[in-house]
Amino acid sequence: MSNTAKGAGLGAVVGAGAGTLFGGNDAKNAALGALAGGVLGAAIGGYMDHQEQEMRESLQGTGIEIQRTAENRLDLTMPGDVLFAFNSANLTPQAMQSLDSVANVLNHYPESTVVVTGHTDDIGKDAYNQRLSEQRAESVAKYLAQRGVNPARISQQGMGKRAPKFPNTSEENRARNRRVELAIIANQNAGGAAPAPQQQPVYGPQSGSYPQPQPVYSPQSSGYPSQPGSYGYVQPAAPYGASPQTQPGYTPPPQPYYGPPQQPVYGPPQPGGYAPNPYPSQQPYYPR
């Protein structure tokens, strides 16, 4: 069974259990939870599959052991003689080269956390071994952060001699117990599609520029006369910043008259002081 299938199965089990916590129809909620959990588990499993493949290709021939667990966790075991000199927490040039490869893969897969754990053999006092294991874990964690791995993803701890991987009965086993382990654990966002960046609406010209001229619509489209001076003629809008008086066909509006009221003129006065009647005189007509 592939790790992706294992992740889907584990996610389905967890999702089914979580679905029954919402009350109501437990069978329906469990089925929905199993479906959602299976999809999420498969996505996480596929995410870790790719990360494991790249990690194995990058660390081939370095002596670093890589082990994949069923919980979508990737364990890297770095021998102490590769990372440090005896009784030292300073990284060797060979260790830096290997950690460069580790950091490169971790940066390609940011949806995971890294736990760095230092270990020692049983030679020496407990307090000294505890402090040495902490210093070695700190050296590895700091180097990964210097190579671009987000420090918020990294945690570190020292186990001293309390968690030997092999019995401390020979020098060979003691050398194998002097090690640093990296546990790479996928989080819930692993394998999910990144949200597409939202496109900001364009409201017009860039800030700091002047408004652009508005389009001038032809008056024919509204049925108005197109010749200046005709009734209903609509003067076209001038472009922004231009004076309307400079546009061709400009007709100034009539100015109001504010002087004394003018008397109607009927012509020169006639003898008798009255103006002639412009209408012909008619005799009254009486019906007979």
C-alpha positions in Angstrom: 0.0 0.0 0.0 1.4 3.4 -1.0 1.9 6.2 1.6 -0.8 8.2 -0.2 -3.3 5.4 0.3 -2.2 5.1 4.0 -2.8 8.8 4.4 -6.2 8.6 2.9 -7.2 5.6 5.1 -5.9 7.4 8.2 -7.7 10.6 7.3 -10.9 8.7 6.7 -10.8 7.1 10.1 -10.1 10.4 11.8 -12.7 12.2 9.8 -15.4 9.7 10.5 -14.7 10.0 14.2 -14.8 13.8 14.1 -18.1 13.7 12.1 -20.0 12.1 14.9 -19.2 14.9 17.2 -21.6 17.3 15.5 -24.7 15.5 16.6 -27.8 14.6 14.6 -27.5 11.7 12.2 -24.2 10.0 13.3 -24.1 7.7 10.3 -24.4 10.6 7.8 -22.0 12.8 9.7 -19.5 9.9 9.9 -19.7 9.3 6.2 -19.2 12.9 5.4 -16.3 13.2 7.8 -14.7 10.1 6.4 -15.0 11.5 2.8 -13.5 14.8 3.8 -10.8 13.2 5.9 -9.9 10.7 3.2 -9.4 13.5 0.6 -7.3 15.5 3.1 -5.2 12.5 4.1 -4.6 11.6 0.5 -3.4 15.1 -0.3 -1.1 15.2 2.7 0.3 11.7 1.7 1.0 12.8 -1.8 2.7 16.0 -0.5 5.0 14.0 1.7 5.6 11.4 -1.1 7.1 14.2 -3.3 9.1 15.6 -0.4 10.5 12.2 0.5 11.6 11.6 -3.1 13.4 14.9 -3.4 15.1 14.4 0.0 16.4 10.9 -1.0 17.7 12.2 -4.2 19.4 15.2 -2.6 21.0 13.2 0.3 22.1 10.2 -1.6 25.6 9.1 -0.6 25.8 11.4 2.5 25.2 8.7 5.1 22.0 10.3 6.3 19.2 7.8 6.9 15.7 8.6 5.7 12.6 6.8 7.1 9.0 7.4 6.3 6.4 6.6 8.9 2.7 5.9 8.6 1.8 9.2 10.2 3.0 11.2 7.2 6.2 12.0 9.0 9.7 11.9 7.6 12.6 11.1 9.9 16.2 12.0 9.0 19.0 10.5 11.2 22.4 12.2 10.9 25.3 10.4 12.4 27.3 12.3 14.9 30.6 11.6 13.2 29.3 13.2 10.0 28.0 16.4 11.8 30.5 17.0 14.6 33.9 16.1 15.9 34.1 14.2 19.1 32.9 16.1 22.1 32.0 19.2 19.9 28.9 21.0 18.8 30.6 22.7 15.8 29.4 21.6 12.4 31.9 20.0 10.1 32.2 21.2 6.4 30.6 17.8 5.4 27.7 18.5 7.7 27.1 21.9 6.2 27.0 20.5 2.7 24.4 17.9 3.7 22.3 20.4 5.6 22.4 22.7 2.5 20.6 19.9 0.7 18.1 19.4 3.5 17.3 23.1 3.7 16.8 23.3 -0.1 14.1 20.6 0.0 12.5 22.0 3.1 12.1 25.4 1.4 10.4 23.7 -1.6 7.8 22.2 0.9 7.0 24.9 3.4 3.8 23.2 4.8 5.6 21.1 7.4 7.3 21.6 10.7 10.8 20.3 11.7 11.8 19.0 15.2 15.5 18.8 15.7 16.6 16.4 18.5 20.2 15.9 19.7 21.5 12.6 21.2 24.8 11.4 22.9 26.3 8.2 24.0 26.6 7.1 27.7 30.2 8.3 28.2 30.4 11.2 30.7 28.0 12.7 33.2 24.3 13.0 32.5 24.3 16.8 32.8 27.2 17.2 30.4 25.6 14.9 27.8 22.3 16.7 28.2 23.9 20.1 27.5 26.0 18.7 24.6 22.9 17.2 22.9 21.1 20.6 23.3 24.0 22.5 21.8 24.2 20.1 18.8 20.5 20.4 18.1 20.8 24.2 18.3 23.7 24.2 15.8 21.6 22.3 13.3 18.5 24.4 13.8 20.4 27.7 13.4 22.1 26.5 10.3 18.8 25.5 8.7 17.4 28.9 9.5 20.5 30.6 8.0 19.7 28.7 4.8 16.3 30.2 4.5 14.1 27.8 6.5 11.5 29.7 8.4 12.6 29.6 12.1 8.9 29.4 13.1 8.8 25.9 11.6 11.8 24.7 13.6 11.8 23.5 17.2 14.8 21.9 19.0 15.5 19.7 22.0 18.2 17.6 23.6 17.8 14.1 24.9 21.3 13.5 26.3 21.9 9.8 26.6 18.3 8.9 27.6 17.1 7.7 24.2 19.9 5.4 22.7 19.0 3.8 19.3 21.4 0.9 20.0 22.8 -0.6 23.2 25.9 1.3 24.4 27.9 -2.0 24.5 30.5 -1.2 21.9 32.3 1.8 20.4 30.5 1.2 17.1 27.1 1.4 18.8 28.1 4.4 20.8 29.1 6.2 17.6 25.7 5.4 16.1 24.0 6.8 19.2 25.8 10.1 18.8 23.3 11.6 16.3 20.9 14.4 15.4 17.4 13.5 14.3 15.1 15.6 12.2 11.4 14.8 12.3 9.6 16.5 9.3 5.8 16.5 10.0 3.2 17.7 7.5 0.6 20.2 8.7 -3.0 20.4 7.7 -2.3 22.7 4.7 0.1 20.3 3.1 -1.1 19.3 -0.4 -3.8 21.9 -0.6 -3.9 24.3 -3.5 -2.6 27.8 -2.8 -5.3 30.4 -3.1 -5.1 32.4 -6.3 -4.1 36.0 -5.8 -7.1 38.3 -6.0 -7.0 40.8 -8.8 -7.5 44.3 -7.7 -10.1 46.2 -9.6 -8.9 49.0 -11.9 -10.6 52.2 -11.1 -9.0 54.4 -13.8 -5.7 56.2 -14.2 -2.9 55.8 -11.8 -2.8 58.0 -8.7 -1.2 61.3 -9.3 -2.2 61.6 -12.9 -4.9 63.9 -14.3 -8.3 62.6 -15.2 -8.6 61.4 -18.8 -10.9 63.2 -21.2 -14.4 61.8 -21.3 -15.8 60.6 -24.7 -18.0 63.1 -26.5 -21.1 61.5 -27.8 -22.6 62.8 -31.0 -25.9 64.6 -30.6 -27.4 62.7 -33.6 -27.6 59.6 -31.4 -30.3 61.3 -29.3 -32.2 62.8 -32.2 -31.0 66.4 -31.7 -30.1 68.8 -34.5 -26.4 68.8 -35.3 -26.0 72.3 -36.7 -25.1 75.3 -34.5 -27.8 77.9 -34.2 -30.7 75.5 -34.9 -33.3 74.8 -32.3 -32.3 72.2 -29.8 -28.6 72.2 -30.8 -26.5 70.7 -28.0 -23.0 72.1 -27.6 -20.4 69.3 -27.5 -18.5 69.0 -24.3 -15.0 70.3 -24.5 -12.1 68.0 -23.5 -10.8 68.3 -20.0 -8.6 71.4 -19.5 -9.7 73.1 -22.8 -11.6 76.3 -22.9 -15.1 76.0 -24.6 -14.6 79.4 -26.3 -11.7 77.9 -28.3 -13.7 75.0 -29.8 -15.1 75.2 -33.3 -18.8 76.0 -33.6 -19.0 77.5 -30.2 -22.1 79.7 -29.8 -22.1 82.0 -26.7 -25.3 81.9 -24.7 -27.5 85.1 -24.8 -26.7 87.6 -22.1 -29.5 88.9 -19.9 -30.4 92.7 -20.1 -30.3 94.5 -16.8 -31.0 98.2 -18.0 -34.3 100.2 -17.6 -37.4 98.7 -19.2 -37.8 99.7 -22.8 -41.0 101.1 -24.2 -42.5 99.8 -27.4 -41.9 102.0 -30.4 -44.8 102.5 -32.8 -43.2 105.0 -35.1 -43.0 108.9 -35.3 -45.9 110.7 -33.6 -48.7 111.9 -35.8 -50.6 115.2 -35.6 -53.0 114.9 -32.7 -50.4 113.0 -30.7 -51.5 109.4 -31.6 -49.9 106.9 -33.8 -51.8 105.8 -36.8 -54.0 102.7 -36.5 -52.3 100.0 -38.4 -55.6 98.2 -38.9 -58.1 99.5 -41.6 -61.2 101.1 -40.2 -64.4 99.1 -40.7 -67.9 100.3 -40.5 -70.0 98.5 -38.0 -72.2 95.9 -39.5 -75.7 95.5 -38.4 -77.8 92.6 -39.6 -81.0 93.6 -41.4 
